[in-house]
Amino acid sequence: MVLLHGFALCADSWKPILPDLVGRHSVHAGTYHGHFGGAPLPRNFRPSIAASVDLAATEMDIAGIQRAHLVGNSLGGWLALELARRGRALSVVAFSPGGGWESGSPEEQHLHAIFKRKRQLLRIGGRFAPLVATSKRARRLGLREIVAYPDRLSHEHATMLIKAPGNCAAYDGVLRAMPYEPVPLPMDPLPCPVRIVWGAKDELLPMRGYSERWRRLLPGAEWLELDDAGHVPMYDDPASCARAVLEFTRAHPRQRDSVGPTRGARAVNGSASAMVSSRREPTLTSTTGQPESRSMRST
């Protein structure tokens, strides 16, 4: 299984559900180039989804992974879908995948404005993340679009969610490239089983306005909504997130993680973001037992 995190975050964003995942799968969770804890951006790198998927596919090759169950959030969900287009996925579970807005739409412009505004805050707050994370007011201001319940975060998790974006070297390049990304192409039929999962309290990419394009492009996908979760739902409802992944991989028993790199596959279109992935991996610990479920429903 390969985990692909959101833009401006890092592999540590998967920590809330890693114990459940590693109990069932061999898990590879790297941090993107140009992101906090990741490798530097390649020289002359020009941000685009196609270029980012190239890097992700190369990292899979280096790890000896030909195909895998792909799990992504936000940008990572988008990359997972485009890797599936290239034949690199056994299945995809995408949490609030990016790219679902219409090109030139008010939603795209609003998202761009949010990232620009946050950039100014993060340049200051990122340096003092441990201190900022102690303030409930600062958490709400800085993280309300990322998680539904900033007050519930541990100090460690809040610090990471503030510090990582403030140390993302890819940030400005992605913002500049965002309006110029080509429209993704349809996937009909799907290249593999796909489940899209959206937090009902997602304030960064609300389902309404930011999912319609994927509904058109992925007519065979399964859709779920988490009633009590935001944009990075692993922090709001880790049990339901783990269940959404594991029940989907379990539903396709013949699909097992595959090794042995396949090189040379190409052809992707997408829409804005950055790079993938370094050798840095979070510490993984394994637990047993089934995660409990909160409100999770098909849409």
C-alpha positions in Angstrom: 0.0 0.0 0.0 1.3 3.5 -0.9 0.0 6.6 1.0 0.0 10.0 -0.7 -0.4 13.0 1.6 -1.9 16.4 0.9 -0.3 19.5 -0.5 2.1 21.3 1.9 1.8 18.5 4.5 4.1 15.4 4.9 4.0 11.7 5.5 3.3 12.2 9.2 -0.2 13.3 8.3 -1.1 9.6 8.1 -0.1 8.8 11.6 -3.6 8.7 13.1 -4.5 5.6 10.9 -1.1 4.0 10.3 -1.5 1.4 13.1 -4.6 0.0 11.5 -3.2 0.0 8.0 0.1 -1.6 8.8 -1.8 -4.4 10.6 -3.1 -5.5 7.2 -0.7 -4.2 4.6 2.9 -3.5 3.9 2.8 0.3 3.8 5.1 2.9 2.0 4.5 6.5 3.1 6.9 9.0 1.7 7.1 12.8 1.8 7.0 14.7 -1.5 9.9 16.5 -2.9 10.0 20.2 -1.8 7.8 19.4 1.3 8.7 19.4 5.0 11.1 16.5 5.6 11.2 15.5 1.9 14.0 15.6 -0.6 14.8 18.9 -2.4 13.0 19.7 -5.6 14.8 18.4 -8.7 16.7 21.1 -10.6 14.5 23.0 -13.1 11.4 21.2 -11.9 8.2 22.8 -13.2 5.2 22.0 -11.0 2.4 20.2 -12.6 0.3 17.1 -11.9 2.0 15.2 -14.8 5.5 16.0 -13.5 4.4 15.1 -9.9 3.0 11.7 -11.1 6.3 11.1 -12.9 8.1 11.6 -9.5 5.6 9.4 -7.7 6.0 6.6 -10.3 9.8 6.8 -10.1 9.6 6.5 -6.3 7.4 3.4 -6.7 10.0 2.0 -9.1 12.8 2.6 -6.6 10.8 0.9 -3.9 10.3 -2.1 -6.2 6.5 -1.5 -6.3 4.9 -2.2 -9.7 1.3 -1.8 -8.5 -0.2 -1.2 -5.1 -3.3 -0.1 -3.2 -3.1 3.7 -3.3 -4.6 5.9 -0.6 -4.4 9.6 -1.0 -5.7 12.8 0.6 -6.3 16.1 -1.3 -3.4 16.4 -3.7 -2.4 12.9 -2.8 -5.9 11.7 -3.9 -5.5 13.4 -7.2 -2.0 11.8 -7.7 -3.4 8.4 -6.8 -6.1 8.7 -9.4 -3.5 9.7 -12.1 -1.2 6.9 -11.1 -4.2 4.5 -11.5 -4.6 6.0 -15.0 -1.0 4.8 -15.7 -1.8 1.3 -14.5 0.0 1.6 -11.1 -2.9 1.0 -8.8 -4.6 -2.2 -7.6 -7.3 0.1 -6.0 -7.6 3.7 -5.0 -9.2 5.3 -2.0 -9.1 9.1 -2.3 -10.0 11.4 0.6 -11.3 14.8 -0.7 -9.1 14.6 -3.9 -8.0 17.8 -5.4 -8.8 18.7 -9.0 -12.6 18.4 -8.7 -13.3 22.0 -9.3 -14.1 23.5 -12.7 -11.3 25.4 -14.5 -11.6 29.2 -14.1 -14.6 28.7 -11.7 -15.2 30.9 -8.6 -14.3 27.8 -6.6 -10.9 27.6 -8.2 -10.3 31.3 -7.6 -11.5 31.0 -4.0 -9.1 28.1 -3.3 -6.2 30.0 -4.9 -7.0 33.0 -2.6 -7.1 30.8 0.5 -3.7 29.4 -0.3 -2.2 32.9 -0.9 -3.7 34.1 2.4 -2.4 31.1 4.3 1.1 31.5 2.8 1.5 34.9 4.5 0.3 33.4 7.9 2.5 30.3 7.5 5.7 32.3 6.9 5.3 33.7 10.4 3.5 30.9 12.2 5.5 28.1 10.8 8.7 29.2 12.6 6.9 29.2 15.9 4.6 26.2 15.4 5.1 24.6 18.8 4.2 27.9 20.5 1.3 28.6 18.1 -0.1 25.1 18.7 -0.6 25.8 22.4 -3.2 28.5 21.6 -6.8 27.3 20.9 -7.6 30.6 19.1 -4.5 30.3 16.9 -5.4 26.6 16.1 -8.9 27.6 15.0 -7.6 30.5 12.8 -4.8 28.4 11.2 -6.4 25.0 11.0 -10.2 25.4 10.6 -10.0 24.7 6.9 -7.8 21.6 7.4 -9.6 19.7 10.2 -13.2 20.0 11.6 -12.0 20.1 15.3 -8.7 21.9 15.8 -9.2 21.9 19.5 -9.1 18.1 19.6 -5.7 17.8 18.1 -2.8 16.7 20.2 0.0 19.3 20.5 2.2 17.1 18.3 -0.3 16.9 15.5 -1.2 20.6 15.7 2.4 21.5 15.6 3.0 19.4 12.5 -0.1 20.8 10.7 1.3 24.3 11.2 5.0 23.6 10.7 4.8 21.5 7.6 3.1 24.1 5.3 5.4 26.8 6.7 8.4 24.8 5.5 7.1 23.8 2.1 9.6 24.9 -0.6 7.2 23.9 -3.3 4.4 26.1 -2.1 4.9 29.2 -4.3 5.6 27.3 -7.5 2.4 25.3 -7.1 0.4 28.5 -6.6 1.8 29.9 -9.8 1.1 26.8 -11.8 -2.4 26.2 -10.4 -4.4 28.2 -12.9 -2.7 26.7 -15.9 -3.2 22.9 -15.3 -5.0 21.1 -18.1 -8.4 19.4 -17.4 -8.2 15.8 -16.3 -9.4 13.2 -18.8 -12.3 10.8 -18.1 -11.6 7.4 -16.7 -14.4 5.3 -18.1 -14.1 2.4 -17.6 -12.1 2.8 -14.4 -8.6 1.3 -14.5 -9.1 -0.3 -11.0 -11.7 -0.1 -8.2 -12.0 3.5 -6.9 -13.6 4.8 -3.7 -13.9 8.6 -3.1 -14.4 9.6 0.5 -15.4 13.2 1.5 -15.6 14.8 4.9 -19.0 16.6 5.2 -17.3 19.3 7.2 -14.5 19.9 4.7 -14.1 23.7 4.5 -11.1 23.8 2.2 -12.6 21.6 -0.6 -16.4 21.4 0.3 -18.0 18.5 -1.6 -20.4 21.0 -3.3 -18.3 22.8 -5.8 -15.2 20.7 -5.5 -16.3 17.2 -6.4 -18.6 17.6 -9.4 -15.8 17.2 -12.0 -14.6 13.9 -10.5 -18.2 12.6 -10.5 -18.3 13.2 -14.2 -14.8 11.8 -14.9 -15.2 8.7 -12.6 -18.7 7.4 -13.4 -17.9 4.0 -12.0 -16.4 5.2 -8.6 -18.0 4.5 -5.2 -18.7 7.6 -3.1 -18.8 7.9 0.7 -19.3 10.8 3.0 -18.0 11.1 6.5 -20.4 13.1 8.6 -18.0 14.3 11.2 -14.8 15.0 9.4 -13.0 17.8 7.6 -10.5 18.1 4.8 -7.8 15.9 6.4 -10.2 13.5 8.0 -7.6 11.2 9.5 -7.5 13.6 12.5 -11.2 14.0 12.9 -12.4 10.4 12.5 -9.4 8.0 12.2 -11.6 5.0 12.9 -13.9 5.6 9.9 -11.0 6.6 7.7 -9.2 3.3 8.4 -12.4 1.4 7.9 -13.1 3.1 4.6 -9.6 2.0 3.4 -9.5 -1.5 4.8 -13.0 -2.6 3.9 -12.3 -1.5 0.3 -9.0 -3.4 0.0 -10.7 -6.4 1.7 -13.5 -6.3 -0.9 -11.0 -7.0 -3.6 -9.1 -10.0 -2.2 -7.3 -10.9 -5.4 -5.7 -7.5 -5.4 -2.5 -7.9 -3.5 0.4 -5.4 -3.2 2.6 -6.1 -6.2 6.4 -5.7 -6.5 8.7 -5.4 -9.5 9.0 -2.0 -11.2 7.4 -1.3 -14.6 9.1 1.6 -16.4 8.1 3.7 -19.3 4.3 4.2 -18.8 3.1 7.8 -19.3 0.2 10.0 -20.2 -1.6 12.1 -17.6 -3.6 15.3 -17.4 -4.5 17.0 -14.2 -4.8 20.2 -12.3 -2.5 22.0 -9.9 0.0 20.8 -7.3 3.5 19.4 -6.5 6.0 16.6 -6.2 6.5 13.2 -4.9 8.4 11.6 -2.7 11.4 11.2 -0.5 12.8 8.3 1.4 11.8 9.8 4.7 9.1 7.6 6.3 7.2 8.0 9.5 7.7 5.5 12.3 5.1 2.8 11.7 3.6 0.8 14.5 1.3 -2.1 14.1 -1.9 -2.9 16.1 -4.5 -5.5 15.6 -8.3 -5.4 15.8 -11.0 -3.8 13.6 -11.5 0.0 13.8 -14.8 1.2 15.1 -17.1 3.1 12.7 -18.7 6.4 13.1 -21.2 8.0 10.6 -20.2 6.9 7.1 -22.7 6.8 4.3 -22.8 6.4 0.5 -23.5 9.4 -1.6 
